[in-house]
Amino acid sequence: MMRGAKKHHLSERDPERHLSMSDAVPSFVYLLPCRHEDILKVGLSRDPLSRMRTLHPRFFEFFDLERGLLVSTESVTAARALEAELFADAADHSAPAPLLVPHAAGGHTEWFRGAGALLGAAARRRCEAGGHRLHACLGAWVRARMAAEAACLYESSSHLMRAIEVADAYGMRDVPVEESLRNLLDSFVAAGVDLAPRVPATVAAWYAGSRSRGAAGRPTLTRERVP
């Protein structure tokens, strides 16, 4: 074990750690900084976008994706080795996870404060030495992924809308489902996806009404900070 590295038990790691992963599967190591705090998460995932969604339902606002980094590797073993090296580099900067990150998301031993520059330089250096591919702007990678996912938006938004309509038929509101749909649509808007041709008219009307009733300004994945 590398000097200064911290032990990470399976139960404390990301949920994906409980899955059987073939070593030949391409994997990613991510550096994910918070927008309003000098704290970031280092982690390993086969699907970084899904992982971000588990960490915060409005990941596109909670994290500063433009400052985030992503390293793609050709195997799980290579990703784990890189992740362990970054953990060791930043061992003295270990910090508690932000309170807004649900405990069920796991990875609570993988947060570091004041280590953004150190870890960014270390990741770049190891990419140059190890032949891994560096995505220097995580925001650009996320926007590309979400543009590719937009084809599934019609079905996913329709499913949530049906649940909202059923609750409405009984004179009730399913607030968690409403929040899920709003977060889903906001995330695609933030990624620059035009919703009009990709969601049913009922969803578009609901979303417009939802925003007019008090939603904030247009979500963004740029460097602009949320007030």
C-alpha positions in Angstrom: 0.0 0.0 0.0 1.4 3.4 -0.9 2.6 5.6 2.0 0.1 8.1 3.1 -2.8 6.3 1.3 -6.0 5.8 3.2 -7.8 2.4 3.3 -11.1 2.4 1.5 -13.4 -0.4 2.5 -15.8 -1.8 0.0 -18.9 -0.6 1.9 -17.5 3.0 1.8 -16.8 3.1 -1.9 -19.0 4.0 -4.9 -22.0 1.7 -5.5 -20.3 0.5 -8.7 -17.7 -1.2 -6.6 -20.2 -3.9 -5.7 -20.6 -4.8 -9.4 -18.5 -7.4 -11.2 -16.3 -5.5 -13.6 -14.3 -7.2 -16.3 -10.8 -5.7 -16.4 -11.2 -5.1 -20.2 -14.0 -2.6 -19.7 -13.0 1.0 -20.4 -13.2 3.0 -17.2 -12.9 6.6 -16.0 -11.2 8.4 -13.1 -12.9 11.8 -12.4 -12.0 14.9 -10.5 -15.2 16.6 -9.6 -15.0 20.0 -7.8 -17.9 21.6 -6.0 -19.0 25.0 -7.4 -19.1 27.0 -4.1 -16.5 25.2 -2.0 -12.8 24.3 -2.4 -13.6 20.7 -2.2 -13.7 17.9 -4.8 -14.4 14.3 -5.2 -12.0 11.8 -6.8 -13.6 8.6 -8.0 -13.7 5.7 -10.5 -16.7 4.9 -12.7 -17.6 3.2 -15.9 -20.4 5.8 -16.4 -19.3 9.2 -14.9 -22.6 10.9 -15.9 -24.7 8.4 -14.0 -22.3 8.7 -11.1 -22.7 12.5 -11.0 -26.5 12.1 -10.9 -26.3 9.9 -7.8 -24.1 12.4 -6.0 -26.5 15.3 -6.5 -29.9 15.6 -8.4 -28.8 18.9 -9.7 -25.2 17.9 -10.4 -24.9 20.5 -13.2 -25.3 23.3 -10.6 -23.7 21.7 -7.5 -20.5 20.8 -9.3 -18.2 23.1 -11.3 -18.0 20.9 -14.3 -15.9 23.3 -16.3 -13.1 22.9 -13.8 -13.5 19.1 -13.5 -11.3 16.6 -15.2 -11.9 13.1 -16.6 -9.3 10.5 -17.4 -10.3 7.5 -19.6 -8.4 4.3 -19.3 -8.5 1.0 -21.2 -9.1 -1.2 -18.2 -10.5 -1.2 -14.7 -7.0 -2.1 -13.3 -5.5 1.0 -14.9 -8.2 3.2 -13.5 -7.9 1.7 -10.0 -4.2 2.2 -10.1 -4.5 5.9 -11.1 -7.2 6.5 -8.6 -5.1 5.0 -5.8 -2.1 7.2 -6.8 -4.3 10.3 -6.6 -5.7 9.3 -3.2 -2.1 9.0 -2.0 -1.1 12.3 -3.4 -3.9 14.1 -1.6 -4.0 12.0 1.6 -3.3 15.1 3.7 -6.2 16.9 2.2 -8.9 14.4 3.1 -12.2 16.0 4.0 -15.8 15.0 4.9 -18.3 14.8 2.1 -20.6 17.8 1.7 -23.8 17.5 3.7 -25.9 17.8 0.5 -24.5 14.6 -0.9 -26.7 11.7 0.2 -25.0 9.0 2.3 -26.5 6.4 0.0 -24.4 7.7 -2.8 -21.3 6.2 -1.2 -17.8 7.4 -1.8 -17.7 9.5 1.4 -14.0 8.8 2.0 -13.1 10.2 -1.5 -13.4 14.0 -0.9 -10.5 16.4 -0.6 -10.2 20.0 0.3 -7.7 22.5 -1.1 -6.2 19.9 -3.4 -7.7 20.9 -6.8 -4.4 22.3 -8.3 -2.4 19.4 -6.8 -4.7 16.7 -8.2 -5.2 18.4 -11.5 -1.4 18.6 -12.1 -1.0 15.0 -10.9 -3.7 13.7 -13.3 -2.2 15.5 -16.2 1.3 14.3 -15.4 0.2 10.7 -15.2 -1.8 10.9 -18.4 1.3 12.0 -20.2 3.4 9.2 -18.6 0.8 6.5 -18.8 -0.9 7.0 -22.1 -4.3 7.6 -20.7 -6.7 10.1 -22.4 -7.3 13.3 -20.6 -10.6 15.2 -21.0 -9.4 18.6 -19.7 -12.9 20.0 -19.5 -15.5 17.7 -17.8 -18.3 20.1 -18.8 -17.6 19.5 -22.5 -17.6 15.8 -22.0 -20.9 16.0 -20.2 -22.5 18.1 -22.9 -21.5 15.6 -25.5 -22.8 12.7 -23.5 -26.2 14.4 -22.9 -26.6 15.3 -26.5 -26.2 11.6 -27.3 -28.7 10.7 -24.6 -31.3 13.2 -25.8 -32.8 10.5 -28.1 -34.1 8.8 -24.9 -35.6 12.0 -23.4 -39.0 11.6 -24.9 -39.6 8.2 -23.3 -38.1 9.1 -19.9 -40.0 12.4 -19.6 -43.2 10.7 -20.7 -42.9 8.1 -18.0 -42.5 10.7 -15.3 -45.3 12.9 -16.7 -47.7 9.9 -16.5 -47.0 9.6 -12.8 -47.6 13.3 -12.3 -50.9 13.1 -14.2 -52.1 10.1 -12.2 -51.4 11.9 -9.0 -53.3 15.0 -10.3 -56.3 12.8 -11.3 -56.6 11.9 -7.6 -56.2 15.6 -6.5 -52.7 15.1 -5.2 -49.2 16.2 -6.2 -46.3 13.8 -6.4 -43.6 16.3 -5.5 -40.6 13.9 -5.7 -41.6 12.9 -9.2 -42.1 16.6 -10.2 -38.7 17.4 -8.9 -37.2 14.4 -10.8 -38.8 15.6 -14.0 -37.7 19.2 -13.5 -34.2 18.2 -12.7 -34.0 16.0 -15.7 -35.2 18.7 -18.1 -33.1 21.4 -16.4 -30.0 19.2 -16.9 -30.6 18.9 -20.6 -31.3 22.6 -21.0 -28.1 23.3 -19.1 -26.3 21.1 -21.6 -27.7 23.1 -24.5 -30.2 20.6 -25.7 -33.3 22.0 -27.4 -36.2 20.3 -25.6 -39.0 21.2 -28.1 -38.5 18.3 -30.6 -37.5 15.8 -27.9 -40.4 15.9 -25.4 -44.2 15.5 -25.7 -46.3 18.6 -25.8 -47.7 17.8 -22.4 -44.2 17.7 -20.9 -43.2 21.0 -22.6 -46.3 22.7 -21.3 -45.8 21.4 -17.7 -42.1 22.5 -17.8 -43.0 26.0 -19.0 -45.6 26.3 -16.3 -43.2 25.0 -13.7 -40.5 27.5 -14.6 -42.9 30.4 -14.7 -44.1 29.6 -11.2 -40.8 30.4 -9.7 -38.0 28.5 -11.4 -34.7 30.3 -11.5 -33.0 31.5 -14.6 -31.7 29.2 -17.4 -29.5 26.5 -16.0 -25.9 26.6 -17.3 -22.8 24.5 -17.6 -20.6 27.5 -18.3 -18.3 29.2 -15.8 -21.0 31.5 -14.7 -21.8 31.0 -11.0 -25.3 30.5 -9.6 -26.1 33.6 -7.4 
